[in-house]
Amino acid sequence: MLGGCGGGLEESGPPPAGEPLGAHEAALCSGLSVSSLSLSGVSTWQGEMAGGGRWAVAGGANAIRLEYRVDGALRSSDERRPDVDPPPDANPNDGSWYFSATGITCGVRTFEVKAWPMVIDSAGNRTVCWDSPRAVVRTVTENCGATAVTASTYHTVALAQDGKVWGWGAGLFGAIGDGTTTDRIAPVQVTGISGVKQIAVGSYHTVALKTDGTVWTWGYNSSGQLGNGTTNNQYTPARVMALSNVIAIGAGGSFSLAVKSDGTVWSWGDNWCGPLGDGTETRRLSPVQVVGLSGVKAVAGGTNHSLALKTDGTVWAWGRNSMGSLGDGTASVRLTPVRAQGLSGVSSIAATYWRSMAVKSDGTLWMWGDNRLGAIGDGTTTDRFTPVQVTSLSGVRAVAGGFGHTVAVKTDGTVWTWGSNNDGQLGNGTTTARLLPGQVTGLSGFLSPGSGQTHTLGVKQDGALWAWGFNNSGNLGDGTTTSRLTPVRTVGFGP
C-alpha cells in the first residue's frame, strides 16, 4: 500500500475572507511562492522508503501542495496548512512534510518532492499556483540481500537478489566495475549490468554470467582475460561477444572459463603452464575450446590451474601441477584435462591459488594441492597430490579458499575455517593458525562462503553479508580499512 503519511490539513487560524477563488487564479498567484523546501533525510530499508522535511510559503499563500515521486513516477500527493505550533522562526506560513512508501525495489532510487503555493478561501475553494513550483531531489540506494560473494586479493564482488552486482575494495585496473579505479570501502553498484546469475573473479578482473547466457567481463586485461580480443583494461562491464548459451563460469588468476549448454568448456587469457586446456601455452585474447571435455556443468580456476565438474560427478583438471593441484598423483604440467584420482559423486568444486576442493553429494569435503600453511585441514602441512578427505567435517554445503586458508559452510548454517591466520582470516579473534577446522563462533544461518587472499566472507540465508580478515583496501565493505579478527557486517545487504 502506497501513500503519504500525515497528509491531513491542519488549521492555523481562520482562512482569509473574500470572494470564492478560481476565476482570478492569475491575479491570486501573483507574488505567491514556495519560499523554502527542505529535505532533512530520506532512506530505504527492506523495500520501504521514508523521508521528511519542512516547507514555507510567502506572498499571501496559506497552504501548499506537495507531490512525491520515486524514479519520476508520482507515488502520492498532499495538501498542507502551516503547523499548528511551528518552531519559533517568526514565520507563521511554514510546516513539515513526511512521506513513506513500500514496494521500493533494489538499486539506486531517485526521490523527489515537489511543491506549489496554494490559496484556500473561506468556502474551501483551492487555487494551486502551478507556475511557481519548487523541488528537491535526492538519490538513495536500496540494496537487496546477497545470494553469492567472491573475492580476489584486494577486491570483493557480490551478487544481489535482484540480479545486480556490487563491488568494493581496491579499484585497481577497474576491477570493481563502477567506471573508476577508486578504492571503495563500502559496496557500490557495478555500472550497466543486471540480470546476472553467477559471478567469478580472478586476481584483478571480474566475470559475470547473465540469465540470457551471455558473459560479461571487466577489470585488468594484460593477458586477454576479458576475452574481448584486446589487452585493454575495461572499467565497466562489456560482453564477451564470442560466447552465447553459457550456463556456468569460472575465473583464475589471469584467465577465465565458461561452460556452454552443450557441456563444452571454453577459456581465454593467460596460458602459462596450460590453464586454458587447449594443448598449448599460448595466451588467448578470445575464447578457445578446452580439448576433449564434454558433459561439464561447472568450472573453477586457481592461479594457473583449472577444474571442471562433469554431470557424472567426476572432476577433471589441467594446468600447473607443481604442488599436486590437479589431483592426478603427479607434479606434471597438463596442457589438456586429466581426471582427479579417486573422486566420484561430486556435487560442487572450488579452486584457489595452487589448491583444489570438492564437495561430494554425501556432504564430505575433499581437498588436494598446496598445504604449506595447513589449508587442506588434514592436520599436516604436507602437499597432497591426490584428493584427501577432511575427516573432521561432515555435512558440508559449500567451500572457498584463500592463499593459505579455507572456509566451509555446513548444511546446518555454521561456518568453519582453518589454515593460515596472519590477518585474522579465520575469524576466531586471534592470528593463530589452525591445521584442523574450527567453528567461527557467533555465526549461524549461513548459506555460502567466499574468500579473498587473506579475507573471508559469508552470505546468510536472509541475504546479509559478513566479512573478516585483511581490510587495507576496504575489502570487507564495512565502511573502514580496519582489519577484523572477528566477523563484521558488510554494509547494505540484508535485513
JODACOR-V549336 format. One record per pair of residues at least 24 apart in sequence whose ideal C-beta (glycine too) atoms are under 10 Angstrom apart, sorted by the first residue. I is the first residue (numbers start at 1). J is the second residue. Records with the same first field share a line. If there is no record, write none. Layout:
I = J, J
//
This chain:
1 = 101, 102, 103
2 = 49, 68, 70, 75, 76, 99, 100, 101, 102, 103, 104
3 = 68, 75, 76, 77, 78, 99, 100, 101, 102
4 = 66, 67, 68, 75, 76, 77, 78, 80, 97, 98, 99, 100, 101, 113
5 = 50, 52, 76, 78, 97, 98, 99, 100, 101
6 = 52, 78, 80, 96, 97, 98, 99, 100
7 = 66, 68, 76, 77, 78, 79, 80, 97, 98, 99
8 = 78, 79, 80, 81
9 = 63, 78, 79, 80, 81, 120
10 = 80, 81, 82, 83, 84, 85, 95
11 = 81, 82, 84
12 = 62, 63, 81, 82, 83, 84, 85, 86, 92, 93, 94, 95
13 = 62, 81, 82, 84, 92
14 = 122
15 = 62, 63, 81, 119, 120, 121, 122, 123, 124, 125
16 = 60, 62, 119, 120, 121, 122
17 = 121, 122
18 = 119, 121, 122, 123
19 = 121, 122, 123, 125
20 = 121, 122, 123, 124, 125, 127
21 = 118, 119, 120, 121, 122, 123, 124, 125, 126, 127
22 = 121, 125, 126, 127
23 = 125, 127
24 = 119, 127
25 = 119, 127, 128, 129, 130, 131
26 = 127, 129, 131
28 = 60, 61, 117, 118, 119, 121, 127, 129
29 = 59, 60, 61, 116, 117, 118, 119, 127, 128, 129, 130, 131, 132
30 = 59, 60, 129, 132
31 = 58, 59, 60, 61, 117, 129, 132
32 = 57, 58, 59, 60, 61, 62, 116, 117, 118, 119, 127, 129, 131, 132
33 = 57, 58, 59, 60, 61, 115, 116, 117, 129, 132, 133, 134
34 = 58, 59, 61, 64, 65, 66, 114, 115, 116, 117, 118, 129, 132, 133, 134, 135
35 = 59, 61, 91, 93, 94, 117, 134
36 = 91, 94, 115, 134, 136
37 = 64, 66, 97, 113, 114, 115, 133, 134, 135, 136
38 = 96, 97, 113, 136
39 = 97, 99, 111, 112, 113, 135, 136, 137, 138
40 = 96, 97, 98
41 = 138, 140
42 = 99, 109, 111, 112, 113, 136, 137, 138, 139, 140
43 = 111, 138, 140, 141, 142
44 = 70, 101, 104, 105, 106, 107, 109, 111, 140, 141, 142, 143
45 = 104, 142, 143, 495
46 = 102, 104, 142, 143, 144, 145, 494, 495
47 = 101, 102, 103, 104, 105, 106, 142, 144
48 = 100, 101, 102, 103, 104, 142
49 = 75, 99, 100, 101, 102, 103, 104, 109, 111, 140, 142
50 = 98, 99, 100, 101, 102, 104, 111
51 = 97, 98, 99, 100, 101, 111, 113, 136, 138, 140
52 = 96, 97, 98, 99, 100, 113
53 = 96, 97, 98, 99, 113, 115, 136, 138
54 = 83, 86, 87, 89, 94, 95, 96, 97
55 = 80, 82, 93, 94, 95, 96, 97, 113, 115, 117, 134, 136
56 = 82, 86, 89, 91, 92, 93, 94, 95, 115, 117
57 = 82, 91, 93, 94, 95, 115, 116, 117, 118, 119, 129, 132, 134
58 = 91, 93, 94, 117
59 = 93, 117, 119, 129, 132
60 = 93, 117, 119
61 = 93, 116, 117, 118, 119, 120, 127, 128, 129, 132
62 = 92, 93, 117, 118, 119, 120, 121
63 = 93, 95, 116, 117, 118, 119, 120, 126, 127, 128
64 = 93, 94, 95, 97, 115, 116, 117, 118, 128, 129, 134
65 = 114, 115, 116, 117, 118, 126, 128, 129, 130, 133
66 = 95, 97, 98, 99, 113, 114, 115, 116
67 = 99, 112, 113, 114, 115, 116, 133, 135
68 = 97, 98, 99, 100, 101, 111, 112, 113, 114
69 = 99, 110, 111, 112, 113, 114, 135, 137
70 = 99, 101, 103, 104, 105, 109, 110, 111, 112, 140
71 = 104, 105, 107, 108, 109, 110, 111, 112, 139
72 = 110, 112
73 = 112
74 = 112, 114
75 = 99, 100, 101, 103, 104, 111, 112
76 = 100, 101
77 = 114
78 = 113, 115
79 = 116, 118, 120, 126, 128
80 = 115, 118
81 = 118, 120
93 = 117
104 = 140, 142
105 = 142, 144, 162
106 = 141, 142, 143, 144, 145, 160, 161, 162, 163, 164, 166, 189, 492
107 = 141, 142, 143, 144, 160, 162, 164, 189, 194
108 = 139, 140, 141, 142, 143, 164, 188, 189
109 = 138, 139, 140, 141, 142
110 = 137, 138, 139, 140
111 = 136, 137, 138, 139, 140
112 = 136, 137, 138
113 = 137, 138
141 = 166, 186, 187, 188, 189, 492
142 = 492
143 = 187, 189, 463, 465, 490, 491, 492, 493, 494
144 = 463, 492, 493, 494
145 = 459, 460, 461, 462, 463, 464, 465, 492, 493, 494, 495
146 = 187, 447, 448, 450, 457, 458, 459, 460, 462, 463, 464, 465, 490, 492, 493, 494
147 = 196, 197, 198, 199, 447, 448, 459, 463
148 = 196, 197, 198, 199, 200, 398, 447, 448, 449, 450, 457, 459
149 = 199, 400, 448, 449, 450, 451, 452, 457, 458, 459, 465, 466, 467, 477, 490, 493
150 = 198, 199, 200, 201, 206, 207, 251, 350, 400, 448, 449, 450, 451, 452, 457
151 = 201, 400, 402, 450, 451, 452, 453, 455, 456, 457, 467, 469, 475, 476, 477
152 = 200, 201, 202, 203, 204, 205, 206, 219, 220, 251, 253, 402, 451, 452, 453, 475
153 = 201, 202, 203, 204, 253, 402, 403, 452, 453, 454, 455, 470, 473, 475
154 = 183, 203, 204, 452, 453, 454, 455, 470, 472, 473, 474, 475
155 = 183, 184, 201, 203, 204, 205, 206, 219, 452, 473, 474, 475
156 = 184, 187, 201, 450, 451, 452, 455, 457, 465, 467, 473, 474, 475, 476, 477, 490
157 = 187, 190, 199, 200, 201, 206, 207, 208, 219, 450
158 = 187, 190, 199, 450, 457, 459, 463, 465, 477, 490, 492, 493
159 = 190, 196, 197, 198, 199, 208, 209, 459
160 = 187, 189, 194, 196, 463, 465, 492, 493
161 = 463, 493, 494
162 = 194, 195, 196
163 = 193, 194, 195, 196, 197, 208, 210, 211
164 = 189, 190, 193, 194, 195, 196
165 = 189, 190, 191, 193, 194, 196, 199, 206, 208, 216, 218, 237
166 = 190, 199, 465, 477, 490, 492, 493
167 = 191, 199, 201, 206, 218, 219, 477
168 = 467, 473, 474, 475, 476, 477, 478, 479, 490, 491, 492
169 = 452, 455, 470, 471, 472, 473, 474, 475, 476, 477, 481
170 = 204, 472, 473, 474, 475
171 = 204, 219, 235, 473, 474
172 = 203, 204, 219, 220, 233, 473
173 = 203, 204, 205, 218, 219, 220, 221, 222, 233, 234, 235
174 = 204, 205, 206, 218, 219, 220, 221, 226, 233, 234, 235, 236, 237
175 = 201, 202, 203, 204, 205, 206, 218, 219, 220, 233, 234, 235
176 = 206, 218, 219, 235, 236
177 = 205, 206, 208, 216, 217, 218, 219, 234, 235, 236, 237, 238
178 = 218, 235, 236
179 = 218, 235, 236
180 = 235, 236
181 = 219, 233, 235
183 = 472, 473, 474, 475, 481
184 = 473, 474, 475, 477
185 = 471, 473, 474, 475, 476, 477, 478, 479, 480, 481, 482, 491
186 = 474, 476, 477, 478, 479, 480, 490, 491, 492
187 = 465, 474, 477, 479, 490, 491, 492, 493
188 = 477, 492
189 = 492
190 = 216, 218, 236, 237
191 = 218, 235, 236, 237
192 = 216, 218, 236, 237, 238
193 = 218, 236, 237, 238, 239
196 = 237
197 = 247, 248, 249
198 = 246, 247, 248, 249, 250, 298
199 = 249, 251, 450
200 = 248, 249, 250, 251, 252, 256, 257, 258, 299, 300, 301
201 = 250, 251, 252, 256, 301, 450, 452
202 = 226, 250, 251, 252, 253, 254, 255, 256, 269, 270, 301, 303
203 = 251, 252, 253, 254, 255, 270, 303, 453
204 = 233, 253, 254
205 = 233, 234, 251, 252, 253, 254, 255, 256, 269
206 = 234, 237, 251, 256
207 = 237, 240, 249, 250, 251, 256, 257, 258, 301
208 = 237, 239, 249
209 = 243, 246, 247, 248, 249, 250, 258, 259
210 = 237, 239, 246
212 = 244, 245, 246
213 = 243, 244, 245, 246, 247, 258, 260, 261
214 = 239, 240, 241, 243, 244, 245, 246
215 = 239, 240, 241, 242, 243, 244, 246, 249, 256, 257, 258, 266, 287
216 = 240, 243, 249
217 = 249, 251, 256, 268, 269
219 = 251
220 = 254
221 = 254, 269, 285
222 = 254, 269, 270, 283
223 = 253, 254, 255, 256, 268, 269, 270, 271, 272, 283, 284, 285
224 = 254, 255, 256, 268, 269, 270, 271, 283, 284, 285, 286, 287
225 = 251, 252, 253, 254, 255, 256, 267, 268, 269, 270, 283, 284, 285
226 = 256, 268, 269, 285, 286
227 = 255, 256, 258, 266, 267, 268, 269, 284, 285, 286, 287
228 = 268, 285, 286
229 = 268, 284, 285, 286
230 = 285, 286
231 = 283, 285
240 = 266, 268, 286, 287
241 = 286, 287
242 = 266, 268, 286, 287, 288
243 = 268, 286, 287
246 = 287
247 = 296, 297, 298
248 = 296, 297, 298, 299, 300, 308, 309
249 = 298, 299, 300, 301
250 = 298, 299, 300, 301, 302, 306, 307, 308, 349, 350, 351
251 = 299, 300, 301, 306, 351
252 = 276, 299, 300, 301, 302, 303, 304, 305, 306, 307, 319, 320, 351, 352, 353
253 = 301, 302, 303, 304, 305, 353
254 = 283, 301, 303, 304
255 = 283, 284, 301, 303, 304, 306, 319
256 = 284, 287, 299, 301
257 = 287, 290, 296, 298, 299, 300, 301, 306, 307, 308
258 = 287, 290, 299
259 = 290, 293, 296, 297, 298, 299, 308, 309
260 = 287, 289, 296
262 = 294, 295, 296
263 = 293, 294, 295, 296, 297, 308, 310, 311
264 = 289, 290, 293, 294, 295, 296
265 = 289, 290, 291, 292, 293, 294, 296, 298, 299, 306, 308, 316, 318, 337
266 = 290, 293, 299
267 = 299, 301, 306, 318, 319
269 = 301
270 = 303, 304
271 = 304, 319, 335
272 = 303, 304, 319, 320, 333
273 = 303, 304, 305, 318, 319, 320, 321, 322, 333, 334, 335
274 = 304, 305, 306, 318, 319, 320, 321, 333, 334, 335, 336
275 = 301, 302, 303, 304, 305, 306, 317, 318, 319, 320, 333, 334, 335, 351
276 = 306, 318, 319, 335, 336
277 = 305, 306, 308, 316, 317, 318, 319, 334, 335, 336, 337
278 = 318, 335, 336
279 = 318, 335, 336
280 = 335, 336
281 = 319, 333, 335
290 = 316, 318, 336, 337
291 = 318, 335, 336, 337
292 = 316, 318, 336, 337, 338
293 = 318, 336, 337
296 = 337
297 = 347, 348, 349
298 = 346, 347, 348, 349, 350
299 = 349, 351
300 = 348, 349, 350, 351, 352, 356, 357, 358, 400
301 = 350, 351, 352
302 = 326, 350, 351, 352, 353, 354, 355, 356, 369, 370, 401
303 = 351, 352, 353, 354, 355, 370, 403
304 = 333, 353, 354
305 = 333, 334, 351, 353, 354, 355, 356, 369
306 = 334, 337, 351, 356
307 = 337, 340, 346, 349, 350, 351, 356, 357, 358
308 = 337, 340, 349
309 = 340, 343, 346, 347, 348, 349, 358
310 = 337, 339, 346
312 = 344, 345, 346
313 = 343, 344, 345, 346, 347, 358, 360, 361
314 = 339, 340, 343, 344, 345, 346, 358
315 = 339, 340, 341, 342, 343, 344, 346, 349, 356, 357, 358, 366, 368, 387
316 = 340, 343, 349
317 = 349, 351, 356, 368, 369
319 = 351, 354
320 = 354, 369
321 = 354, 369, 385
322 = 354, 369, 370, 383
323 = 353, 354, 355, 368, 369, 370, 371, 372, 383, 384, 385
324 = 354, 355, 356, 368, 369, 370, 371, 376, 382, 383, 384, 385, 386, 387
325 = 351, 352, 353, 354, 355, 356, 368, 369, 370, 383, 384, 385
326 = 354, 356, 368, 369, 385, 386
327 = 356, 358, 366, 367, 368, 369, 384, 385, 386, 387, 388
328 = 368, 385, 386
329 = 368, 385, 386
330 = 385, 386
331 = 383, 385
340 = 366, 368, 386, 387
341 = 368, 385, 386, 387
342 = 366, 368, 386, 387, 388, 389
343 = 368, 386, 387
346 = 387
347 = 396, 397, 398
348 = 396, 397, 398, 399, 448
349 = 399
350 = 398, 399, 400, 401, 406, 408, 449, 451
351 = 400, 401
352 = 399, 400, 401, 402, 403, 404, 405, 406, 451, 452, 453
353 = 401, 402, 403, 404, 453
354 = 383, 403
355 = 383, 384, 401, 402, 403, 404, 406, 419
356 = 384, 387, 401
357 = 387, 390, 396, 398, 399, 400, 401, 406, 408
358 = 387, 399
359 = 393, 396, 397, 398, 399, 408
360 = 387, 389, 396
362 = 394, 395, 396
363 = 393, 394, 395, 396, 397, 410, 411
364 = 389, 390, 391, 393, 394, 395, 396
365 = 389, 390, 391, 392, 393, 394, 395, 396, 397, 398, 399, 406, 408, 410, 416, 437
366 = 390, 396, 399
367 = 399, 401, 406
369 = 401
370 = 401, 403, 404
371 = 404, 419, 435
372 = 403, 404, 419, 420
373 = 402, 403, 404, 405, 406, 418, 419, 420, 421, 422, 433, 435
374 = 404, 405, 406, 418, 419, 420, 421, 433, 434, 435, 436
375 = 401, 402, 403, 404, 405, 406, 407, 417, 418, 419, 420, 433, 434, 435
376 = 401, 406, 418, 419, 435
377 = 405, 406, 408, 416, 417, 418, 419, 434, 435, 436, 437, 438
378 = 418, 435, 436
379 = 418, 434, 435, 436
380 = 435, 436
381 = 419, 433, 435
390 = 416, 418, 436, 437
391 = 436, 437
392 = 416, 418, 436, 437, 438
393 = 418, 436, 437
396 = 437
397 = 446, 447, 448, 449
398 = 446, 447, 448, 449, 450, 458, 459
399 = 448, 449, 451
400 = 448, 449, 450, 451, 452, 456, 457, 458
401 = 449, 451, 456
402 = 450, 451, 452, 453, 454, 455, 456, 469, 470
403 = 451, 452, 453, 454
404 = 433, 453, 454
405 = 433, 434, 451, 453, 454, 455, 456, 469
406 = 437, 449, 451, 456
407 = 437, 440, 446, 448, 449, 450, 451, 456, 457, 458, 468, 469
408 = 437, 449
409 = 440, 443, 446, 447, 448, 449, 450, 458, 459, 460
410 = 437, 439, 446
412 = 444, 445, 446
413 = 443, 444, 445, 446, 447, 458, 460, 461
414 = 439, 440, 441, 443, 444, 445, 446
415 = 439, 440, 441, 442, 443, 444, 445, 446, 449, 456, 458, 460, 466, 468, 487
416 = 440, 443, 449
417 = 449, 451, 456, 458, 468, 469
420 = 454
421 = 454, 469, 485
422 = 454, 469, 470, 483
423 = 453, 454, 455, 456, 468, 469, 470, 471, 472, 483, 484, 485
424 = 454, 455, 456, 468, 469, 470, 471, 483, 484, 485, 486, 487
425 = 451, 452, 453, 454, 455, 456, 467, 468, 469, 470, 483, 484, 485
426 = 456, 468, 469, 485, 486
427 = 455, 456, 458, 466, 467, 468, 469, 484, 485, 486, 487, 488
428 = 468, 485, 486
429 = 468, 484, 485, 486, 487
430 = 485, 486
431 = 483, 485
440 = 466, 468, 486, 487
441 = 486, 487
442 = 466, 486, 487
443 = 468, 486, 487
452 = 476
454 = 483
455 = 483, 484
456 = 484, 487
457 = 487, 490
458 = 487, 490
459 = 490, 493, 494
460 = 489, 493, 494, 495
461 = 494
462 = 493, 494, 495
463 = 493, 494, 495
464 = 489, 490, 492, 493, 494, 495
465 = 489, 490, 491, 492, 493, 494
466 = 490, 493, 494
//
